[in-house]
Amino acid sequence: MRNEMRSERREPEKTRITVSGTDHNGLSFEEQTETIDLSSEGLSFYLNTPIFVRTFLSLTFNGSNTLGYSGKLQVLVVRIDSSRSGKQLVAVQIR
């Protein structure tokens, strides 16, 4: 992730999550992945499914209570980096 101004530093953390929402074609999707880093305000992860910035997603933390998170969270996509072939680095803000 490039150097950005954040109110809280993200800590490296690999936690399995399920991401669901609507892709860039307007179709529902669900994908298993894992977090790269997280804080109480946001997190990032890789996603194969193409999506847009400003998309709302649901994240389910699979068997974890990371930073007090368990169950489902609603998040807003704030940045996407598509520089890796076949995958997008997705940064989200927790709502």
C-alpha positions, 0 to 999 in steps of 0.5 A: 500500500502506498504511503497514505495519511491514516488516523490509525496505523494498520498492523500486519495480520493474516485472518481468513475472511469471506467477502460478499457483495456486488461485482463490477457487472452488478452480480452477487459474489462471495469469495474466500480470502485473508486480510493483509493488514488491519486496524480498528478503522480499516483493512486490506486484502486481495480479491479475484472478483473485479469490483469498483471503488465506493462499493459496499461489501460484507466481510465475515471473519471466519473463526476469529476475533481479531481486534474485537471483530467477529461475525459480519462487518459492512465496509466501504471500498476506498482503494483498489490496486490492480497491479498484480496479475489476476488479483486486486489489492482492496483497501476498505474502511469499516462502516 
